[in-house]
Each structure stands twice: as C-alpha cells, then as structure tokens.
Amino acid sequence: MKTIDTFDKQFQTDAECKAFLAEARWPHGVHCPRCDRKEKIYTLKARPFHWVCKNADCGGKNGYRFSILTKTIFQDTKIPLVLWFKVGYLMLVAKKGVSALQLHRVIFGEHSGSDYRTTWYMCHRWRSAMHGDVLPLTGEVEVDETYVGGKDKNRHKSKRIGITGGAGKVAVIGAIARKGMVIAKAIERADAATLQRFVHETVADDVSLVATDEAAGYRGLKKQGIPHQSVSHNKGEYVRGNVHTANLDSFWSLFKRGIIGSFHHVSKAYLPLYLNEFSYRHNMRKNPNAFAELLTTRSR
Ligand SMILES: [Zn+2]
C-alpha cells in the first residue's frame, strides 16, 4: 500500500475524497442507496455529489435525495473527509494497531486544542466498517479460544471446559487458515456447543485439517466429519507435524499487545470492534486496494 505521504498528496481536499469514494462505491455508475437502481438517477447540479432518485420505490416524481455520504460511516458528519480518510488509512496500515490517542497526536499535533473524542469516534466508526466475508475457511485451519482482559497467567487453567475466565475476562474464539484469512469473535461461554458450532460455521466442507489444542470442547468434532487433530499443550506438545496453532497464537499475541499497549481498558462492549480491526488488517494485508474496499463496506 501507499506511504502516508503519497496518500496525503492524493487526498488534499474533500472533493478529492468524495470523487474517490464515488468511484469506490459505484464503479459502474451511481446507484441509489435506498432502492439500489441506477436508472432514473439525476445529478443535483447546484449541489456537488448529490443526486435524486425518481424510481417509484423512492417516491417517483418527488424523488429521494441522497449524497455520496448517504449510508456510509461518514453520513451526517461535520468532520472533514480528509481527516476521516487519514485516520482510516493509518489504522489500516498500522501492523500492530494504533490507538486513538496516537492518531490524534499524529493528526492534530501534541498541543492542539481539538477534541480527542472526535478522533476516538472516527476510529470506532472505521472499526464498525472493518468486516468482510471471509468464510468459509479452507485447507489447513487452526482454531483456538483465548481470554482477553484481566491477568493472563492462568490461561491454560482457565481454558478448561466450563470455566469462562476470571472476573473481567472475555472469551474470544478464532480460526485462521494457514494460507489466508482469520476470523475472530467474542463468545459468551467457551463450552463444547459454542466451540463446535463455531468450527462448523467457519470451515468449508472440504477443509483438510482443523488443528486445536487439547481443550475438551473440541472432542467429538471427528465424529461430526471434521478432520480434527489436536496437540496437548498441557503435556508440553506444541507441534506434531502440521498439527499446531502457532499462526493463531501469533495473531492473539499481536491482538493482546495491541489492545493492552494502546488502550488502558477495552470494555466488553467494544471488544468485537477491536477484533474486527485486527482481523480486517490481517485479511487485507496483501490487498493493494484495501482502502478502496473498506470504503464500500457498511457499518454494522
Ligand atoms: Zn431509489
């Protein structure tokens, strides 16, 4: 991807941002964000990047007015798009994650009077758009669950079935294809039903291997037709041939260092957004059009 200097040169005005956004959203011509049609869409000449849709579903003759920002994370914003773009791009290229405070300093400087909460809000809106369809995972897939928050020293003990971690800890589960995508999400309980449901939702029918540790919750997958193999971390076994969870371990440690290093406290409510961010960055790491594609997702 581009360096931030090149990026800054490309996006110096809001009009440049809007033109890029329009091309990313509607490469084959403007579509109505409400009825999704491209016929009967008329440019509002007095208002750049505004249109009116006159399809029957959208009120016919009176029409439905929309702008380039309608139904994007920028809808109704008073913050210049140049700032939005810069924040989103820096988040996308920061391999280890970047906190709103760091971004705020980069963008506004140490001594600016501008409101840190504005940057924080932009970061959260971007995270809400950082999702994509990566399923199903194929080939060799690692699955593992971990706990976020609280102290980590009892991790292996806490991974025992039925124990959902100490106070303040949140269970998360992830799957990573050795040659591709990662998916991670917060779960209420790390019980067998939840772990196994996650595996079935995540991997393709023709997956060649599902590698986990010895957690009891994964037992039974073989009987359900999943090519499951495990290593016994409790017995000091971390790798047996191609059976290991090393890639997912790396992802979890990057994630934990990122949120611990950058954020003093990640509340349970926001954890899915941080999982979005770290997964999306991993999944887009080799995609030169990552930023343009990010602009086309909708917030959830
Ligand atoms: Zn319409």
Boltz pocket constraint, residues with backbone or C-beta under 6 A from the ligand:
constraints:
  - pocket:
      binder: B
      contacts: [[A, 32], [A, 33], [A, 34], [A, 35], [A, 36], [A, 37], [A, 53], [A, 54], [A, 55], [A, 57], [A, 58], [A, 64]]
      max_distance: 6.0
